[in-house]
Amino acid sequence: MHAGPALRAHGARTTRPGRLALCAVALLAALAILLAAGCSDASTDGEAEATEITVFGAASLTDAFTELGDAYTAAHPGTKLTFSFAGSQDLVAQLQQGAPADVLATADTKTMDLVADLTDDPETFAGNELAIAVAPGNPEGIESLDDLAREDLKVVLAAPEVPAGKYAQEILDRAGVTVKPVSLEESVKGVVTKVSLGEADAGIVYITDVSAAGGEIDGVEIPDDMNVIATYPIAVVTASEYADAAKAFVDFVLSSEGLQVLQDYGFLPPAGS
């Protein structure tokens, strides 16, 4: 008759630790939820603090600026660079239409001048020369600008509003050569593509484009007295939300390290440097 109370007492002693265990599990779960929420908030805050700069760059700058961007972000891990490469005239048009950008780099000063009200004062960071682009091995035997007037050749140029097209026309005028292009491209990269694919026999491009093509085209030199020096300016866009970071990137391009990368790709140093 005494077994019942004893068992009840024993049962009471065994259920209390079980309840404590359940409470401990519930407490740990609550703490885990709070910690997860804290990490999520910290991650969100970190993302909010990240700086992302959009750089509009002339098509001929694609390879050099890509390497410059890698070097810059390696030294500034809190900054992300996004590049948009196209013909300078297209980039300027986008900026005039309100496209968000933080830095603008064009292949001539006249195009940059079109958005003088939208940028800080530009600075020249590089120069470039032009060459005749031909198929590898120069199968058509093109030796001079005069050859571009041959009726049996398909010649492609950048459009007149593209800096490379303006420079090409200036060169042809100096040489007294009249060319009837089979197409006018929206960027100098378009000229490179047409020649490399065999859709054109020749075109006029930047020397840096010949190097960047990696053997897909060859270049025929244009004499200095007929060639031109392309001038590349860079500027911070005044509407930039990250003006300080944008200026830091511009300063990096203008630094000795930045200029060396550009020269490694065949660009000329800015005049006077």
C-alpha positions in Angstrom: 0.0 0.0 0.0 3.0 2.3 0.4 4.2 1.6 -3.1 1.9 4.2 -4.7 3.2 7.2 -2.9 6.8 6.1 -3.4 6.2 5.7 -7.1 4.5 9.1 -7.3 7.4 10.7 -5.5 9.8 9.0 -7.9 7.8 10.1 -10.8 7.8 13.7 -9.6 11.6 13.6 -9.4 11.9 12.3 -13.0 9.6 14.8 -14.7 11.3 17.9 -13.4 14.6 17.5 -15.2 12.6 16.8 -18.4 10.9 20.1 -18.1 14.2 21.9 -17.5 15.7 20.2 -20.6 12.7 21.4 -22.7 13.1 24.9 -21.4 16.8 24.9 -22.2 16.2 23.7 -25.7 13.6 26.4 -26.2 16.0 29.0 -24.8 18.8 27.9 -27.2 16.4 28.0 -30.1 15.4 31.5 -29.3 19.0 32.5 -29.0 19.8 31.0 -32.3 17.0 32.9 -33.9 18.2 36.1 -32.4 21.8 35.5 -33.5 20.7 34.7 -37.0 18.6 37.9 -37.2 21.6 39.8 -35.9 23.9 38.3 -38.6 21.3 39.1 -41.2 21.1 42.7 -40.1 24.9 43.0 -40.0 25.1 41.5 -43.6 22.5 43.9 -44.8 24.3 46.8 -43.2 27.5 45.7 -44.8 25.9 45.6 -48.2 24.4 49.0 -47.6 27.8 50.4 -46.9 29.4 48.9 -50.0 30.4 51.5 -52.7 29.7 50.6 -56.3 31.1 52.9 -59.0 29.9 52.8 -62.6 32.6 53.8 -65.2 31.6 54.7 -68.7 34.6 54.0 -70.9 35.4 54.3 -74.6 35.4 50.9 -76.4 39.2 51.1 -77.1 39.8 51.2 -73.3 38.1 47.8 -72.6 41.2 45.7 -71.9 43.3 48.4 -70.2 40.5 49.6 -67.9 39.5 46.0 -67.0 43.0 45.4 -65.7 43.0 48.8 -64.0 39.7 47.9 -62.3 41.1 44.6 -61.0 44.1 46.4 -59.6 42.0 49.2 -58.0 39.4 46.9 -56.4 42.3 44.7 -55.0 43.6 47.8 -53.2 40.1 49.0 -52.3 38.1 45.8 -51.3 35.1 48.0 -50.1 34.6 49.3 -53.7 33.0 47.5 -56.6 33.6 48.8 -60.2 31.1 48.2 -63.0 32.3 49.1 -66.5 30.2 50.0 -69.5 32.2 50.2 -72.7 30.9 51.6 -76.0 31.5 54.3 -78.5 32.2 57.6 -76.8 29.2 59.2 -78.5 26.9 56.5 -77.2 28.2 56.9 -73.7 27.7 60.7 -73.8 24.2 60.2 -75.2 23.3 57.8 -72.3 24.6 60.3 -69.8 22.6 63.1 -71.4 19.5 60.9 -71.1 20.0 60.4 -67.4 21.8 57.1 -67.3 23.6 56.7 -63.9 27.4 56.8 -64.0 30.2 58.0 -61.8 33.1 58.3 -64.2 33.3 59.1 -67.9 36.4 58.4 -70.1 36.2 59.2 -73.8 38.5 58.8 -76.8 38.5 62.5 -77.7 38.0 65.9 -76.1 35.2 67.1 -78.4 32.9 64.3 -77.3 33.7 65.0 -73.6 33.0 68.7 -74.2 29.4 67.8 -75.1 28.7 67.0 -71.4 30.7 69.7 -69.8 27.7 70.6 -67.8 27.4 67.1 -66.4 31.0 66.4 -65.4 33.8 67.9 -63.3 36.7 69.4 -65.2 38.2 66.5 -67.3 41.9 65.5 -67.2 43.9 63.9 -70.0 45.2 60.5 -69.1 46.4 58.9 -72.3 47.0 59.3 -76.0 46.8 56.9 -78.9 47.7 56.5 -82.6 45.9 54.8 -85.4 46.8 52.0 -87.9 45.3 50.2 -90.8 43.7 46.9 -89.7 44.1 44.0 -92.1 43.6 40.3 -92.0 46.4 38.2 -90.4 49.2 38.0 -92.9 47.9 40.9 -94.9 46.6 38.7 -97.8 45.5 41.8 -99.8 49.0 43.3 -99.7 47.9 46.6 -98.2 50.9 48.8 -97.7 49.6 52.4 -97.4 46.6 54.6 -97.1 46.5 54.9 -100.9 45.6 51.2 -101.1 42.4 51.9 -99.2 41.0 53.6 -102.3 41.3 50.4 -104.3 38.0 49.3 -105.8 38.6 45.6 -105.1 38.9 46.2 -101.3 36.1 46.2 -98.8 37.0 48.9 -96.3 35.1 49.6 -93.0 35.4 52.7 -90.8 33.9 53.9 -87.6 31.0 56.3 -88.1 31.8 60.0 -88.4 30.4 60.7 -84.9 32.6 58.1 -83.3 36.0 59.5 -82.3 37.9 56.8 -84.2 35.8 57.7 -87.3 36.7 61.4 -86.9 40.3 60.6 -86.6 40.2 58.2 -89.6 38.6 60.9 -91.8 41.2 63.4 -90.7 44.0 61.0 -91.6 42.4 60.2 -95.0 42.0 63.9 -95.7 45.7 64.5 -94.9 46.7 61.7 -97.3 44.3 63.0 -100.0 42.6 59.6 -100.1 38.9 59.0 -100.8 37.5 55.8 -99.3 34.0 54.4 -99.9 33.4 52.3 -96.8 31.1 49.2 -97.0 29.9 50.0 -93.5 30.2 52.6 -90.7 30.5 51.1 -87.2 29.2 52.5 -83.9 32.5 51.8 -82.2 36.1 51.1 -83.2 35.6 47.5 -81.9 33.0 47.1 -84.6 35.7 47.8 -87.2 38.0 45.3 -85.6 35.3 42.7 -85.6 34.4 43.1 -89.3 38.1 42.8 -90.3 38.8 39.8 -88.0 35.7 38.0 -89.3 36.7 38.5 -92.9 33.7 40.8 -93.6 36.1 43.6 -94.6 39.6 43.6 -96.0 40.8 46.6 -94.0 39.8 49.4 -91.6 41.3 52.2 -89.6 41.6 51.5 -85.9 43.8 52.4 -82.9 47.2 50.8 -82.5 46.0 49.5 -79.2 43.2 47.7 -80.9 45.6 45.8 -83.1 47.5 44.7 -80.0 44.4 43.8 -78.1 43.1 41.6 -81.0 45.6 39.0 -80.1 46.6 38.1 -83.7 43.1 38.1 -85.1 44.1 41.1 -87.2 47.4 42.7 -88.2 48.3 46.3 -88.4 49.9 48.4 -91.2 51.6 51.5 -89.9 50.4 55.0 -90.8 53.3 57.5 -91.3 53.6 60.1 -88.5 53.1 63.0 -90.9 49.6 61.6 -91.8 48.7 60.1 -88.4 46.9 61.8 -85.5 47.3 61.6 -81.8 44.0 60.7 -80.1 43.5 62.4 -76.8 41.7 60.6 -73.9 40.1 62.7 -71.1 38.5 61.3 -67.9 36.1 63.1 -65.5 33.9 62.5 -62.5 30.2 62.8 -63.3 28.8 65.6 -61.1 25.6 63.6 -60.3 27.6 60.8 -58.8 26.4 59.5 -55.4 30.0 58.4 -54.7 31.9 61.5 -55.8 34.9 60.8 -53.4 35.2 57.2 -54.5 34.8 58.2 -58.2 37.6 60.8 -57.8 39.8 58.2 -56.1 39.4 56.0 -59.2 40.3 58.9 -61.5 43.3 59.6 -59.4 44.3 56.0 -59.7 44.1 56.1 -63.5 46.3 59.2 -63.4 48.8 57.7 -61.0 52.1 56.3 -62.1 50.7 52.8 -61.6 47.7 53.5 -63.7 49.6 55.2 -66.5 52.0 52.2 -66.6 49.1 49.8 -67.1 47.8 52.0 -70.0 51.3 52.1 -71.6 51.6 48.4 -71.3 48.6 48.2 -73.5 50.1 50.5 -76.1 48.6 53.8 -75.0 50.8 56.9 -75.1 51.4 58.9 -72.0 49.4 62.1 -71.7 51.0 65.1 -73.4 53.4 66.9 -71.1 54.0 63.9 -68.8 
